[in-house]
Amino acid sequence: MSQTKYDHYWIIYINKYMNKITKSLENLYSWTKFYQDRGNKEAIRKCQTEIAQLKMAFNQLKSNKNGKK
C-alpha cells in the first residue's frame, strides 16, 4: 500500500507528539527519583499517575502511527 502525502504528514505529526511525550516522561522520571530520595510519597504518586497517563497516550499514538504504515 502506498502512502499518500496526507499519511506522510500524519506520521510526522504523530512523531512530534511522541517525542514531546518522551521528553515529558524523562522529566517525570527525574522528578520521581528526586521525590523518592526525599521520601515525598504524595509527590511520587502524583508523578506516577502522570507517567501512567502519558504512557497510555504514547501507546495510543504508536498504535495510530502503525495503523497508517
N, CA, C and O atoms as a Tinker XYZ file with bonds, in Angstrom:
   276  protein
     1  N      0.847000   -1.176000    0.000000    73     2
     2  CA     0.000000    0.000000    0.000000    64     1     3
     3  C      0.895000    1.244000    0.000000    63     2     4     5
     4  O      1.814000    1.361000    0.811000    81     3
     5  N      0.618000    2.142000   -0.898000    73     3     6
     6  CA     1.436000    3.350000   -0.980000    64     5     7
     7  C      0.916000    4.418000   -0.017000    63     6     8     9
     8  O     -0.276000    4.493000    0.280000    81     7
     9  N      1.837000    5.227000    0.450000    73     7    10
    10  CA     1.483000    6.312000    1.367000    64     9    11
    11  C      1.071000    7.539000    0.580000    63    10    12    13
    12  O      1.674000    7.890000   -0.434000    81    11
    13  N      0.048000    8.167000    1.066000    73    11    14
    14  CA    -0.339000    9.442000    0.477000    64    13    15
    15  C      0.431000   10.552000    1.171000    63    14    16    17
    16  O      1.061000   10.334000    2.206000    81    15
    17  N      0.375000   11.739000    0.594000    73    15    18
    18  CA     1.015000   12.903000    1.212000    64    17    19
    19  C      0.421000   13.144000    2.598000    63    18    20    21
    20  O      1.134000   13.493000    3.539000    81    19
    21  N     -0.909000   12.950000    2.713000    73    19    22
    22  CA    -1.594000   13.122000    3.999000    64    21    23
    23  C     -1.037000   12.149000    5.034000    63    22    24    25
    24  O     -0.773000   12.534000    6.173000    81    23
    25  N     -0.859000   10.886000    4.639000    73    23    26
    26  CA    -0.319000    9.881000    5.565000    64    25    27
    27  C      1.075000   10.265000    6.033000    63    26    28    29
    28  O      1.412000   10.104000    7.206000    81    27
    29  N      1.879000   10.771000    5.115000    73    27    30
    30  CA     3.239000   11.185000    5.460000    64    29    31
    31  C      3.218000   12.291000    6.531000    63    30    32    33
    32  O      3.946000   12.220000    7.522000    81    31
    33  N      2.383000   13.301000    6.317000    73    31    34
    34  CA     2.293000   14.394000    7.295000    64    33    35
    35  C      1.689000   13.927000    8.610000    63    34    36    37
    36  O      2.063000   14.421000    9.674000    81    35
    37  N      0.774000   12.996000    8.549000    73    35    38
    38  CA     0.157000   12.435000    9.761000    64    37    39
    39  C      1.230000   11.740000   10.605000    63    38    40    41
    40  O      1.269000   11.906000   11.824000    81    39
    41  N      2.087000   10.972000    9.962000    73    39    42
    42  CA     3.144000   10.264000   10.685000    64    41    43
    43  C      4.136000   11.264000   11.292000    63    42    44    45
    44  O      4.589000   11.071000   12.421000    81    43
    45  N      4.473000   12.314000   10.567000    73    43    46
    46  CA     5.365000   13.352000   11.107000    64    45    47
    47  C      4.728000   13.998000   12.340000    63    46    48    49
    48  O      5.399000   14.213000   13.349000    81    47
    49  N      3.441000   14.304000   12.253000    73    47    50
    50  CA     2.696000   14.901000   13.365000    64    49    51
    51  C      2.726000   13.985000   14.590000    63    50    52    53
    52  O      2.973000   14.435000   15.708000    81    51
    53  N      2.473000   12.712000   14.364000    73    51    54
    54  CA     2.485000   11.745000   15.471000    64    53    55
    55  C      3.882000   11.651000   16.070000    63    54    56    57
    56  O      4.028000   11.614000   17.292000    81    55
    57  N      4.914000   11.613000   15.226000    73    55    58
    58  CA     6.294000   11.528000   15.724000    64    57    59
    59  C      6.637000   12.714000   16.622000    63    58    60    61
    60  O      7.299000   12.549000   17.647000    81    59
    61  N      6.189000   13.904000   16.239000    73    59    62
    62  CA     6.461000   15.089000   17.061000    64    61    63
    63  C      5.836000   14.947000   18.438000    63    62    64    65
    64  O      6.471000   15.257000   19.446000    81    63
    65  N      4.586000   14.478000   18.486000    73    63    66
    66  CA     3.938000   14.326000   19.781000    64    65    67
    67  C      4.538000   13.188000   20.590000    63    66    68    69
    68  O      4.610000   13.276000   21.816000    81    67
    69  N      4.965000   12.131000   19.933000    73    67    70
    70  CA     5.633000   11.042000   20.650000    64    69    71
    71  C      6.939000   11.551000   21.267000    63    70    72    73
    72  O      7.281000   11.169000   22.386000    81    71
    73  N      7.665000   12.402000   20.553000    73    71    74
    74  CA     8.903000   12.982000   21.094000    64    73    75
    75  C      8.614000   13.884000   22.291000    63    74    76    77
    76  O      9.346000   13.859000   23.280000    81    75
    77  N      7.545000   14.683000   22.204000    73    75    78
    78  CA     7.166000   15.538000   23.334000    64    77    79
    79  C      6.817000   14.700000   24.554000    63    78    80    81
    80  O      7.216000   15.022000   25.673000    81    79
    81  N      6.072000   13.625000   24.332000    73    79    82
    82  CA     5.689000   12.743000   25.448000    64    81    83
    83  C      6.929000   12.098000   26.049000    63    82    84    85
    84  O      7.044000   11.993000   27.270000    81    83
    85  N      7.852000   11.667000   25.205000    73    83    86
    86  CA     9.081000   11.038000   25.700000    64    85    87
    87  C      9.866000   12.003000   26.586000    63    86    88    89
    88  O     10.361000   11.611000   27.643000    81    87
    89  N      9.981000   13.251000   26.165000    73    87    90
    90  CA    10.681000   14.254000   26.972000    64    89    91
    91  C      9.965000   14.490000   28.299000    63    90    92    93
    92  O     10.607000   14.625000   29.340000    81    91
    93  N      8.649000   14.539000   28.258000    73    91    94
    94  CA     7.877000   14.724000   29.491000    64    93    95
    95  C      8.059000   13.537000   30.428000    63    94    96    97
    96  O      8.181000   13.715000   31.640000    81    95
    97  N      8.078000   12.330000   29.876000    73    95    98
    98  CA     8.294000   11.137000   30.700000    64    97    99
    99  C      9.669000   11.160000   31.346000    63    98   100   101
   100  O      9.809000   10.842000   32.527000    81    99
   101  N     10.684000   11.534000   30.577000    73    99   102
   102  CA    12.035000   11.625000   31.143000    64   101   103
   103  C     12.072000   12.613000   32.297000    63   102   104   105
   104  O     12.693000   12.351000   33.327000    81   103
   105  N     11.412000   13.741000   32.126000    73   103   106
   106  CA    11.353000   14.752000   33.175000    64   105   107
   107  C     10.636000   14.204000   34.419000    63   106   108   109
   108  O     11.101000   14.392000   35.543000    81   107
   109  N      9.516000   13.532000   34.207000    73   107   110
   110  CA     8.765000   12.987000   35.339000    64   109   111
   111  C      9.550000   11.897000   36.063000    63   110   112   113
   112  O      9.491000   11.804000   37.289000    81   111
   113  N     10.287000   11.067000   35.311000    73   111   114
   114  CA    11.119000   10.052000   35.961000    64   113   115
   115  C     12.186000   10.712000   36.840000    63   114   116   117
   116  O     12.491000   10.215000   37.925000    81   115
   117  N     12.746000   11.821000   36.378000    73   115   118
   118  CA    13.740000   12.546000   37.178000    64   117   119
   119  C     13.113000   13.095000   38.457000    63   118   120   121
   120  O     13.690000   12.991000   39.539000    81   119
   121  N     11.920000   13.682000   38.317000    73   119   122
   122  CA    11.235000   14.209000   39.499000    64   121   123
   123  C     10.853000   13.083000   40.460000    63   122   124   125
   124  O     10.922000   13.251000   41.677000    81   123
   125  N     10.454000   11.950000   39.916000    73   123   126
   126  CA    10.109000   10.808000   40.774000    64   125   127
   127  C     11.320000   10.397000   41.591000    63   126   128   129
   128  O     11.211000   10.165000   42.795000    81   127
   129  N     12.474000   10.305000   40.944000    73   127   130
   130  CA    13.711000    9.952000   41.657000    64   129   131
   131  C     14.026000   10.997000   42.736000    63   130   132   133
   132  O     14.409000   10.653000   43.854000    81   131
   133  N     13.860000   12.265000   42.385000    73   131   134
   134  CA    14.093000   13.355000   43.336000    64   133   135
   135  C     13.195000   13.193000   44.565000    63   134   136   137
   136  O     13.658000   13.293000   45.701000    81   135
   137  N     11.912000   12.943000   44.324000    73   135   138
   138  CA    10.965000   12.794000   45.439000    64   137   139
   139  C     11.216000   11.516000   46.228000    63   138   140   141
   140  O     11.010000   11.489000   47.441000    81   139
   141  N     11.659000   10.456000   45.555000    73   139   142
   142  CA    11.981000    9.216000   46.276000    64   141   143
   143  C     13.139000    9.437000   47.232000    63   142   144   145
   144  O     13.128000    8.935000   48.356000    81   143
   145  N     14.134000   10.185000   46.788000    73   143   146
   146  CA    15.296000   10.469000   47.632000    64   145   147
   147  C     14.904000   11.256000   48.882000    63   146   148   149
   148  O     15.579000   11.175000   49.908000    81   147
   149  N     13.815000   12.015000   48.793000    73   147   150
   150  CA    13.362000   12.832000   49.916000    64   149   151
   151  C     12.170000   12.233000   50.663000    63   150   152   153
   152  O     11.714000   12.786000   51.664000    81   151
   153  N     11.670000   11.096000   50.167000    73   151   154
   154  CA    10.574000   10.408000   50.840000    64   153   155
   155  C      9.224000   11.095000   50.717000    63   154   156   157
   156  O      8.361000   10.918000   51.577000    81   155
   157  N      9.027000   11.870000   49.670000    73   155   158
   158  CA     7.761000   12.590000   49.473000    64   157   159
   159  C      6.795000   11.687000   48.698000    63   158   160   161
   160  O      6.733000   11.736000   47.470000    81   159
   161  N      6.038000   10.856000   49.444000    73   159   162
   162  CA     5.177000    9.856000   48.826000    64   161   163
   163  C      4.033000   10.468000   48.023000    63   162   164   165
   164  O      3.646000    9.921000   46.990000    81   163
   165  N      3.494000   11.578000   48.474000    73   163   166
   166  CA     2.389000   12.212000   47.758000    64   165   167
   167  C      2.833000   12.680000   46.369000    63   166   168   169
   168  O      2.133000   12.473000   45.378000    81   167
   169  N      4.000000   13.310000   46.317000    73   167   170
   170  CA     4.526000   13.792000   45.034000    64   169   171
   171  C      4.889000   12.622000   44.117000    63   170   172   173
   172  O      4.714000   12.701000   42.901000    81   171
   173  N      5.394000   11.540000   44.707000    73   171   174
   174  CA     5.731000   10.346000   43.925000    64   173   175
   175  C      4.475000    9.788000   43.267000    63   174   176   177
   176  O      4.486000    9.465000   42.079000    81   175
   177  N      3.392000    9.672000   44.033000    73   175   178
   178  CA     2.133000    9.156000   43.480000    64   177   179
   179  C      1.611000   10.044000   42.357000    63   178   180   181
   180  O      1.113000    9.551000   41.345000    81   179
   181  N      1.729000   11.359000   42.543000    73   179   182
   182  CA     1.284000   12.289000   41.508000    64   181   183
   183  C      2.085000   12.083000   40.229000    63   182   184   185
   184  O      1.517000   12.024000   39.139000    81   183
   185  N      3.399000   11.974000   40.361000    73   183   186
   186  CA     4.249000   11.744000   39.189000    64   185   187
   187  C      3.904000   10.407000   38.523000    63   186   188   189
   188  O      3.831000   10.321000   37.297000    81   187
   189  N      3.694000    9.374000   39.330000    73   187   190
   190  CA     3.393000    8.062000   38.771000    64   189   191
   191  C      2.063000    8.062000   38.024000    63   190   192   193
   192  O      1.915000    7.375000   37.013000    81   191
   193  N      1.098000    8.831000   38.520000    73   191   194
   194  CA    -0.183000    8.953000   37.822000    64   193   195
   195  C      0.002000    9.633000   36.480000    63   194   196   197
   196  O     -0.544000    9.190000   35.470000    81   195
   197  N      0.777000   10.717000   36.471000    73   195   198
   198  CA     1.043000   11.423000   35.216000    64   197   199
   199  C      1.828000   10.541000   34.245000    63   198   200   201
   200  O      1.580000   10.571000   33.040000    81   199
   201  N      2.762000    9.764000   34.762000    73   199   202
   202  CA     3.538000    8.845000   33.922000    64   201   203
   203  C      2.614000    7.822000   33.268000    63   202   204   205
   204  O      2.728000    7.551000   32.072000    81   203
   205  N      1.708000    7.262000   34.046000    73   203   206
   206  CA     0.777000    6.269000   33.502000    64   205   207
   207  C     -0.093000    6.872000   32.402000    63   206   208   209
   208  O     -0.332000    6.232000   31.378000    81   207
   209  N     -0.564000    8.097000   32.611000    73   207   210
   210  CA    -1.392000    8.760000   31.601000    64   209   211
   211  C     -0.601000    9.028000   30.327000    63   210   212   213
   212  O     -1.104000    8.819000   29.223000    81   211
   213  N      0.621000    9.486000   30.480000    73   211   214
   214  CA     1.455000    9.764000   29.312000    64   213   215
   215  C      1.819000    8.481000   28.561000    63   214   216   217
   216  O      1.881000    8.479000   27.332000    81   215
   217  N      2.056000    7.402000   29.289000    73   215   218
   218  CA     2.348000    6.126000   28.638000    64   217   219
   219  C      1.152000    5.653000   27.817000    63   218   220   221
   220  O      1.315000    5.141000   26.710000    81   219
   221  N     -0.040000    5.827000   28.360000    73   219   222
   222  CA    -1.240000    5.453000   27.617000    64   221   223
   223  C     -1.359000    6.281000   26.341000    63   222   224   225
   224  O     -1.661000    5.746000   25.274000    81   223
   225  N     -1.122000    7.581000   26.455000    73   223   226
   226  CA    -1.189000    8.465000   25.290000    64   225   227
   227  C     -0.129000    8.076000   24.261000    63   226   228   229
   228  O     -0.402000    8.051000   23.061000    81   227
   229  N      1.069000    7.776000   24.730000    73   227   230
   230  CA     2.161000    7.376000   23.839000    64   229   231
   231  C      1.791000    6.102000   23.089000    63   230   232   233
   232  O      1.980000    6.014000   21.876000    81   231
   233  N      1.267000    5.120000   23.808000    73   231   234
   234  CA     0.897000    3.852000   23.184000    64   233   235
   235  C     -0.238000    4.033000   22.180000    63   234   236   237
   236  O     -0.264000    3.367000   21.145000    81   235
   237  N     -1.177000    4.933000   22.484000    73   235   238
   238  CA    -2.256000    5.210000   21.545000    64   237   239
   239  C     -1.708000    5.833000   20.261000    63   238   240   241
   240  O     -2.096000    5.445000   19.159000    81   239
   241  N     -0.808000    6.796000   20.412000    73   239   242
   242  CA    -0.189000    7.403000   19.241000    64   241   243
   243  C      0.597000    6.369000   18.435000    63   242   244   245
   244  O      0.564000    6.362000   17.204000    81   243
   245  N      1.296000    5.508000   19.147000    73   243   246
   246  CA     2.095000    4.484000   18.483000    64   245   247
   247  C      1.198000    3.541000   17.674000    63   246   248   249
   248  O      1.534000    3.179000   16.547000    81   247
   249  N      0.073000    3.149000   18.241000    73   247   250
   250  CA    -0.832000    2.264000   17.513000    64   249   251
   251  C     -1.465000    2.990000   16.324000    63   250   252   253
   252  O     -1.676000    2.380000   15.276000    81   251
   253  N     -1.772000    4.297000   16.472000    73   251   254
   254  CA    -2.299000    5.081000   15.354000    64   253   255
   255  C     -1.265000    5.179000   14.241000    63   254   256   257
   256  O     -1.589000    5.062000   13.060000    81   255
   257  N     -0.015000    5.396000   14.640000    73   255   258
   258  CA     1.061000    5.520000   13.662000    64   257   259
   259  C      1.243000    4.211000   12.903000    63   258   260   261
   260  O      1.383000    4.212000   11.680000    81   259
   261  N      1.241000    3.103000   13.625000    73   259   262
   262  CA     1.436000    1.793000   12.999000    64   261   263
   263  C      0.263000    1.441000   12.088000    63   262   264   265
   264  O      0.437000    0.712000   11.111000    81   263
   265  N     -0.914000    1.946000   12.395000    73   263   266
   266  CA    -2.070000    1.702000   11.555000    64   265   267
   267  C     -1.982000    2.436000   10.230000    63   266   268   269
   268  O     -2.612000    2.027000    9.256000    81   267
   269  N     -1.207000    3.521000   10.176000    73   267   270
   270  CA    -1.072000    4.326000    8.954000    64   269   271
   271  C      0.016000    3.796000    8.035000    63   270   272   273
   272  O      0.043000    4.139000    6.854000    81   271
   273  N      0.910000    2.967000    8.553000    73   271   274
   274  CA     2.035000    2.480000    7.737000    64   273   275
   275  C      1.547000    1.519000    6.678000    63   274   276
   276  O      2.347000    1.005000    5.895000    81   275
